Amino acid sequence: MPILDWMTREADVRAAAGVPYRLLEGVPALDGGDAAAGNMLIQGDNLDALKALLPYYKGAVKCIYIDPPYNTRSAFDHYDDNLEHSQWLAMIYPRLVLLRDLLAENGSIWVSIDDNEGHYLKVVMDEVFGRRNFITNVIWHKMFSVKNSAQYFSEDHDYITVYAKNADAWRPNELARSEKQDSMYKNPDNDPRGPWTSGDFSARNFYGAGTYPVTTPSGRVIPGPPPGMYWRFSATKLEELKADNRIWWGKDGNGVPRLKRFLSEVKGGRVPQTIWQHADVGHTQEAKKEVVALNSEDVFGTPKPERLMQRVLHIASNPGDLVLDSFLGSGTTAAVAHKMGRRWIGIEMGDHAETHCKPRLDKVIAGEQGGISEAVGWTGGGGYRFYRLGAPVFDADGHITDGIRFTTLAAHVWFSETGAPFTGAADTPILGVHDGMAYCLLYNGILGDRSVSGGNVLTAALLAKLRADSGWVGPMTIYGEWCKLGAARLAEAGVTFKQTPYDVRAR
Ligand SMILES: C[S@@+](CC[C@H](N)C(=O)[O-])C[C@H]1O[C@@H](n2cnc3c(N)ncnc32)[C@H](O)[C@@H]1O
C-alpha cells in the first residue's frame, strides 16, 4: 500500500508508543453537576491525555469526532510549506494511532478538515485505520454567503473524513425521513393501506421468467416488457400481486404495470448522504451565533454548529454510547453529546477548557436552550468531572513513580497483561480473570496489615487467601514486591510471580 513520507515520519510513527502514561488528576472544584455521571472534561495535551485514557477505555469509544487545527497559512507568521506540513503530520499521526486504539470494534472516527491537509490526512488515515475501513468524505456546505474577497474561489465547504474501526462491524444509523420525502406518497385509489408511490415493474437484469405478455384491466395486451428489459416478477407472482391490489395500471387502467410501494412499509429512515447542506446541519455563522450567545465577551474563533454535531452523533452513536473529542475547542461535541444522552470525554489543551468548555457545559447541565436543545427536548441534568494531567505513572527508568495509588497501578498492570481496559473496582488484590489467567496485584498495602509488609509480599498464607477469596483454581499471575515461595512451589501452585516495580511494563 502506498504510504506518505515526510521529514520526521520515522519518529512520528513510533511516537505514540513512546508517550509516557500519565495520571489524570481530578480537580473537584471544577466538576460540574452530578460529577459521578461518568463524563470527563480533561485539560491538557491530547497526546498525553489519550495515552492516559488507554488503560481504562481501550476499545470502548463508539464515536470519535475531532476538529484539529486545519494548518492554514494564517496560523503561521513565517510559513515554510514543507516544514509546516511535516509538523502537522507529526502532530496528527501519533494521535490517530491512540484514537484508533480507543475506538470500539463497531465504532467510527470523524475528522473535520479542509483542502490544506485533507488529502494528506486521507493517506495517513488509510495507513492507521486500513484503507478498507474508509467510509466516506462528507462535504459540509458550511458557508451561508459568498466571500467576494477570496483570491480565487469562495470556499463553501469543509470535509468530514469518516473511517470505521472495522467497516464490516460498523453500520450508520439512518436519518429521519423528511416531510418532503413522505409527501411523494399519495393514495389516488384510496387503498386502505394508506399512501403509496409506484416503481418500475421491469428492470434491465436478465430474468428468464420475465418476458410474458400482460393484459391490462381495460383489456389491452402488452406483448412483453420494454425492449432490453425483463418483468421483475414471474407471471404467477404478478397474479398474486394483482389479487393483493399491489399493481398500478395508471388512472385509466390501461398503462404498463407498476409496483405499489406503501409508505407504511418503507424502512424507517433514510440512508445518510455525503453532501450536508447548511439548511439541515447549520453553517459557520450559526455556530458563531451559538458561541456568542454562550459567551459574548470572549468569543471562540472556530466553533462548529450544534446541528452539525447532532448529525454526526445521530449517525454514529446511540444514547448511552461513549463519544470522544480530543480537540474540544469551545465544547460543542460535549454539549451536543450531553443533550443527546451520550456519555462523553472531551480534551482541550487551551485555557478555554476552563473559560469556555466548562461554563458552556455548566449551562447545558442547567438546561440551556440554545443550539439543538429545543429539537431534542433538553431540560438539563447530568454532570462531569474536570481533570488535568498529573505525573507520569512510571519514571524514565520504568520505575513506578512515588505516590502512585493501587487503583492506578492495578489498571496499568491489567492493561499491560491483557491489552483490555480495566473496569474493576480495584478494592482487592484480585484484578480479574482474562483468557484463563487470573491477575493479582500486591501493592501499597491493599491488604492492610493482615500480611507481611502490609500485603506486598507473596507468602503461602497470602496465596491461600487469594485462592479462597477469588474462588479461582486455575493459573495465576501475581505481582508483588517480593515472594517467599520457591520456584518449585510456585510451579506446583500454577502461579507466575512478577516483581514490582521491575516487571511492570511501563510502555
Ligand atoms: C478547531 S478547534 C475545535 C473547535 C470545536 N470543534 C468547536 O466546535 O468548538 C481546535 C481546538 O483544538 C485544540 N488543540 C489543538 N492542539 C491540541 C492538543 N495537542 N491537545 C488538545 N487540544 C488541542 C485547540 O486549542 C483548539 O481549541
The ligand as an SDF file (V2000), in Angstrom:
LIG
                    3D

 27 29  0  0  0  0  0  0  0  0999 V2000
  -10.7440   23.9630   15.5260 C   0  0  0  0  0  0  0  0  0  0  0  0
  -10.7890   23.9690   17.2390 S   0  0  0  0  0  0  0  0  0  0  0  0
  -12.1020   22.8810   17.6160 C   0  0  0  0  0  0  0  0  0  0  0  0
  -13.4370   23.5690   17.6210 C   0  0  0  0  0  0  0  0  0  0  0  0
  -14.5610   22.7320   18.1100 C   0  0  0  0  0  0  0  0  0  0  0  0
  -14.9570   21.7340   17.1590 N   0  0  0  0  0  0  0  0  0  0  0  0
  -15.7450   23.5890   18.4710 C   0  0  0  0  0  0  0  0  0  0  0  0
  -16.8570   23.3660   17.9500 O   0  0  0  0  0  0  0  0  0  0  0  0
  -15.5920   24.4890   19.2760 O   0  0  0  0  0  0  0  0  0  0  0  0
   -9.3520   23.0370   17.6350 C   0  0  0  0  0  0  0  0  0  0  0  0
   -9.0400   23.0090   19.1130 C   0  0  0  0  0  0  0  0  0  0  0  0
   -8.0600   22.0210   19.3440 O   0  0  0  0  0  0  0  0  0  0  0  0
   -7.2400   22.4610   20.4120 C   0  0  0  0  0  0  0  0  0  0  0  0
   -5.9810   21.7280   20.3200 N   0  0  0  0  0  0  0  0  0  0  0  0
   -5.0050   21.8730   19.3800 C   0  0  0  0  0  0  0  0  0  0  0  0
   -3.9910   21.0240   19.6260 N   0  0  0  0  0  0  0  0  0  0  0  0
   -4.3400   20.3190   20.7370 C   0  0  0  0  0  0  0  0  0  0  0  0
   -3.6950   19.3090   21.5090 C   0  0  0  0  0  0  0  0  0  0  0  0
   -2.4920   18.8530   21.1840 N   0  0  0  0  0  0  0  0  0  0  0  0
   -4.3340   18.8150   22.5990 N   0  0  0  0  0  0  0  0  0  0  0  0
   -5.5640   19.2790   22.9450 C   0  0  0  0  0  0  0  0  0  0  0  0
   -6.2100   20.2550   22.2730 N   0  0  0  0  0  0  0  0  0  0  0  0
   -5.6070   20.7710   21.1850 C   0  0  0  0  0  0  0  0  0  0  0  0
   -7.0900   23.9630   20.1850 C   0  0  0  0  0  0  0  0  0  0  0  0
   -6.7550   24.6010   21.3950 O   0  0  0  0  0  0  0  0  0  0  0  0
   -8.4860   24.3060   19.6670 C   0  0  0  0  0  0  0  0  0  0  0  0
   -9.3020   24.7460   20.7130 O   0  0  0  0  0  0  0  0  0  0  0  0
  1  2  1  0
  2  3  1  0
  2 10  1  0
  3  4  1  0
  4  5  1  0
  5  6  1  0
  5  7  1  0
  7  8  2  0
  7  9  1  0
 10 11  1  0
 11 12  1  0
 11 26  1  0
 12 13  1  0
 13 14  1  0
 13 24  1  0
 14 15  1  0
 14 23  1  0
 15 16  2  0
 16 17  1  0
 17 18  1  0
 17 23  2  0
 18 19  1  0
 18 20  2  0
 20 21  1  0
 21 22  2  0
 22 23  1  0
 24 25  1  0
 24 26  1  0
 26 27  1  0
M  CHG  2   2   1   9  -1
M  END
$$$$
